[in-house]
Amino acid sequence: MSDLHPATRGFSAADLYERGRPDYPAEAVAAIVAELGLRPGRTLLDLAAGTGKLTRLLQPSGANILAVEPVREMREQLERRVPGIATLAGTAERIPLTDGFVDAVTVGQAFHWFDAERALREIHRILKPGGGVALIWNARDERDPLQRALSEIFDELEGDTPRRKQRDWKTLLPESPLFERTSRRLFEYAQPVDEQTVVDRMLSTSFIAAAPAEVRTDVERRVREVARDATQLPYMTELYLGFAVAAS
């Protein structure tokens, strides 16, 4: 996928991503299932599904789930860990589905990588009228000293890599003419970790995973210094919901 940001090549380290990234709180998953009406007979697209961190939590809803993911290594992990769903190569700006194909779309920890306006148009195109979209992020809770220390390392190395905190996502869906009945919900979540999990979490970050070996080695050293006694990483999970306006 030539139109992906260069830092996405770091996602080829899909095993690190799978080991280090947090799941999503049960309350947030339940809200997605309820609000999007996920159940047998409904079709869901999990867009930029990665290794299936969100996909597998939505599978018990009984909905027919499709997953679109542009990075081959991520798709391979997804297919191993979430068997029984269809996986497709594609991007948010060019979703390989026909108009009005799905009842709902979810995007976990990924919308900040997209060209927002193009992606919203594509999501609206493939949704049935009134179909719902859910955007969800686990945002690091920087009230926690360990998360603050990790943020200092992130911020030094990010360069021009797209990141969630670079935009106020509260306005994205409410300001779009394509979606209505928008809402935002917050959930507290703590990821159980040990020192190695925190190292894996940091090294799975796109721009760190794609960095030269000496940079990754230095990041690992610095993370181990602050994460020696780590038992959890707290997050504030942000969920944004909206429903497709029927085309006029």
C-alpha positions as CSV (number, residue, x, y, z in Angstrom):
1,M,0.0,0.0,0.0
2,S,2.1,2.9,-1.3
3,D,-0.1,5.6,0.2
4,L,0.6,4.5,3.8
5,H,2.8,6.7,6.0
6,P,6.4,5.4,6.1
7,A,6.2,4.8,9.8
8,T,3.6,2.1,9.2
9,R,6.4,-0.3,8.1
10,G,7.0,-0.6,11.9
11,F,3.8,-2.5,12.1
12,S,5.5,-5.4,10.3
13,A,6.6,-6.3,13.9
14,A,3.1,-7.7,14.4
15,D,4.1,-10.1,17.2
16,L,5.4,-7.2,19.3
17,Y,2.1,-5.4,18.7
18,E,0.1,-8.4,19.8
19,R,2.1,-8.9,23.0
20,G,2.4,-5.3,24.0
21,R,-0.8,-3.5,23.1
22,P,-3.8,-3.4,25.6
23,D,-7.2,-4.9,25.0
24,Y,-10.3,-2.8,25.4
25,P,-12.5,-2.5,28.5
26,A,-15.5,-4.8,28.6
27,E,-17.8,-1.8,29.2
28,A,-16.7,-0.1,26.0
29,V,-17.1,-3.3,24.0
30,A,-20.6,-3.8,25.4
31,A,-21.5,-0.2,24.4
32,I,-20.3,-0.8,20.9
33,V,-22.3,-4.0,20.6
34,A,-25.4,-2.4,22.0
35,E,-25.3,0.9,20.1
36,L,-24.3,-0.6,16.7
37,G,-26.9,-3.4,17.2
38,L,-24.3,-6.2,16.6
39,R,-26.1,-9.6,16.5
40,P,-26.5,-12.5,14.2
41,G,-27.7,-11.4,10.8
42,R,-25.8,-8.0,11.0
43,T,-22.5,-7.3,9.1
44,L,-19.7,-5.5,10.7
45,L,-16.5,-4.2,9.1
46,D,-13.5,-3.8,11.5
47,L,-11.4,-1.3,9.6
48,A,-7.6,-1.2,10.1
49,A,-8.1,-4.3,12.3
50,G,-4.4,-4.9,13.1
51,T,-3.9,-8.2,14.8
52,G,-7.6,-8.3,15.8
53,K,-7.4,-6.8,19.3
54,L,-10.9,-5.3,18.9
55,T,-12.1,-7.9,16.3
56,R,-11.9,-10.8,18.7
57,L,-13.8,-9.0,21.4
58,L,-16.7,-8.2,19.0
59,Q,-16.9,-11.8,17.7
60,P,-19.2,-13.1,20.5
61,S,-21.9,-10.7,19.3
62,G,-22.6,-13.1,16.6
63,A,-22.4,-10.5,13.8
64,N,-20.8,-11.4,10.5
65,I,-17.4,-9.7,10.8
66,L,-15.2,-8.6,7.9
67,A,-11.7,-7.2,8.6
68,V,-9.7,-4.8,6.4
69,E,-6.0,-4.3,7.2
70,P,-3.3,-3.0,4.9
71,V,-0.2,-4.5,6.5
72,R,0.4,-8.1,5.5
73,E,2.1,-9.2,8.8
74,M,-0.8,-7.8,10.8
75,R,-3.4,-9.7,8.6
76,E,-1.4,-12.9,9.2
77,Q,-1.6,-12.4,13.0
78,L,-5.3,-11.6,12.7
79,E,-6.1,-14.7,10.7
80,R,-4.3,-16.9,13.2
81,R,-5.9,-15.3,16.3
82,V,-9.4,-14.7,15.0
83,P,-10.3,-17.6,12.7
84,G,-13.5,-17.7,10.8
85,I,-13.7,-14.1,9.6
86,A,-13.0,-12.8,6.1
87,T,-9.8,-10.6,5.9
88,L,-9.1,-8.2,3.1
89,A,-6.2,-6.0,2.2
90,G,-7.2,-2.3,1.9
91,T,-7.1,1.1,3.4
92,A,-9.7,3.4,4.9
93,E,-9.5,5.7,1.9
94,R,-10.1,2.8,-0.5
95,I,-12.3,0.2,1.3
96,P,-12.7,-2.9,-1.0
97,L,-16.5,-3.2,-0.5
98,T,-19.5,-2.1,-2.5
99,D,-21.9,0.7,-1.5
100,G,-24.2,0.0,1.5
101,F,-22.5,-3.4,2.2
102,V,-22.3,-3.3,6.0
103,D,-24.5,-2.4,9.0
104,A,-21.6,-1.1,11.1
105,V,-18.0,-0.1,11.1
106,T,-15.5,-0.1,13.9
107,V,-12.0,1.5,14.0
108,G,-9.7,0.6,16.9
109,Q,-6.6,2.6,17.7
110,A,-6.2,3.6,14.0
111,F,-8.3,6.6,12.8
112,H,-5.4,9.0,13.4
113,W,-3.6,7.3,10.5
114,F,-6.3,8.1,8.0
115,D,-7.0,11.0,5.7
116,A,-10.0,11.9,7.9
117,E,-12.4,13.4,5.2
118,R,-11.7,10.7,2.6
119,A,-12.1,8.0,5.2
120,L,-15.4,9.3,6.5
121,R,-16.7,9.5,3.0
122,E,-15.7,5.8,2.4
123,I,-17.1,4.7,5.7
124,H,-20.4,6.5,4.9
125,R,-20.4,4.9,1.4
126,I,-20.2,1.3,2.6
127,L,-22.7,1.8,5.4
128,K,-26.3,1.1,5.0
129,P,-28.5,4.2,5.7
130,G,-28.6,4.6,9.5
131,G,-25.6,2.3,10.0
132,G,-23.3,3.1,12.8
133,V,-19.6,3.8,13.2
134,A,-17.5,3.5,16.4
135,L,-14.1,5.0,16.8
136,I,-12.1,3.8,19.8
137,W,-8.8,4.7,21.3
138,N,-6.9,3.6,24.5
139,A,-5.3,6.9,25.5
140,R,-2.5,6.7,27.9
141,D,-3.5,8.2,31.3
142,E,-0.7,10.6,32.0
143,R,-1.8,11.1,35.5
144,D,0.2,7.9,36.1
145,P,3.9,8.5,36.7
146,L,5.0,5.5,34.5
147,Q,2.8,6.7,31.6
148,R,4.2,10.2,31.9
149,A,7.8,8.8,31.8
150,L,6.9,6.7,28.7
151,S,5.3,9.8,27.0
152,E,8.6,11.6,27.4
153,I,10.3,8.9,25.4
154,F,7.5,8.8,22.8
155,D,7.5,12.6,22.3
156,E,11.2,12.7,21.6
157,L,11.0,10.2,18.8
158,E,7.6,10.7,17.0
159,G,8.8,13.1,14.3
160,D,5.9,13.6,11.8
161,T,4.2,10.3,12.7
162,P,0.4,10.7,13.0
163,R,-0.7,10.3,16.6
164,R,-4.1,10.3,18.4
165,K,-3.2,13.4,20.6
166,Q,-2.5,15.6,17.6
167,R,-6.2,16.3,17.0
168,D,-9.3,16.8,19.1
169,W,-11.4,13.9,18.0
170,K,-14.5,15.2,19.9
171,T,-15.4,17.4,16.9
172,L,-14.8,14.9,14.0
173,L,-18.2,13.1,13.8
174,P,-20.4,16.0,15.1
175,E,-19.0,18.3,12.5
176,S,-19.4,15.9,9.6
177,P,-22.5,16.3,7.5
178,L,-22.4,12.5,6.9
179,F,-23.2,11.4,10.4
180,E,-25.8,12.2,13.1
181,R,-26.7,11.2,16.6
182,T,-23.1,11.4,17.6
183,S,-21.8,10.8,21.1
184,R,-18.6,10.4,23.1
185,R,-18.0,8.0,26.1
186,L,-15.1,7.5,28.4
187,F,-14.0,4.4,30.2
188,E,-11.1,3.9,32.6
189,Y,-9.0,0.8,31.9
190,A,-5.8,-0.7,33.4
191,Q,-3.7,-3.1,31.3
192,P,-1.9,-5.7,33.5
193,V,1.8,-5.6,32.7
194,D,5.3,-6.6,33.8
195,E,8.5,-5.0,32.7
196,Q,8.7,-7.0,29.5
197,T,5.1,-6.1,28.5
198,V,6.0,-2.4,28.9
199,V,9.1,-2.9,26.7
200,D,7.0,-4.7,24.1
201,R,4.4,-1.9,24.2
202,M,7.0,0.7,23.5
203,L,8.9,-1.2,20.9
204,S,5.7,-2.0,19.0
205,T,5.1,1.7,18.4
206,S,5.3,2.3,14.7
207,F,8.1,4.9,14.6
208,I,10.1,3.1,17.2
209,A,9.8,-0.3,15.5
210,A,10.9,1.3,12.3
211,A,13.8,3.1,13.8
212,P,17.5,2.0,13.5
213,A,18.6,-0.8,15.8
214,E,20.7,1.5,18.0
215,V,17.6,3.7,18.7
216,R,15.5,0.6,19.6
217,T,18.2,-0.6,21.9
218,D,18.4,2.8,23.7
219,V,14.6,2.9,24.0
220,E,14.6,-0.6,25.6
221,R,17.3,0.4,28.1
222,R,15.4,3.6,29.1
223,V,12.0,1.8,29.4
224,R,13.5,-1.0,31.6
225,E,14.8,1.7,34.0
226,V,11.4,3.1,34.6
227,A,9.3,-0.1,34.3
228,R,11.2,-2.4,36.6
229,D,8.3,-2.7,39.1
230,A,5.4,-2.1,36.7
231,T,2.2,-4.0,37.4
232,Q,-0.3,-2.0,35.3
233,L,-0.6,0.7,32.7
234,P,-3.7,2.9,33.1
235,Y,-5.6,4.2,30.1
236,M,-8.6,6.4,29.5
237,T,-10.5,4.7,26.7
238,E,-12.3,7.1,24.3
239,L,-15.3,5.9,22.3
240,Y,-17.0,8.0,19.6
241,L,-20.2,6.9,17.9
242,G,-22.2,8.2,15.0
243,F,-24.8,7.0,12.5
244,A,-24.9,7.5,8.7
245,V,-27.2,10.1,7.3
246,A,-29.2,8.8,4.4
247,A,-28.0,10.2,1.0
248,S,-30.3,12.8,-0.3
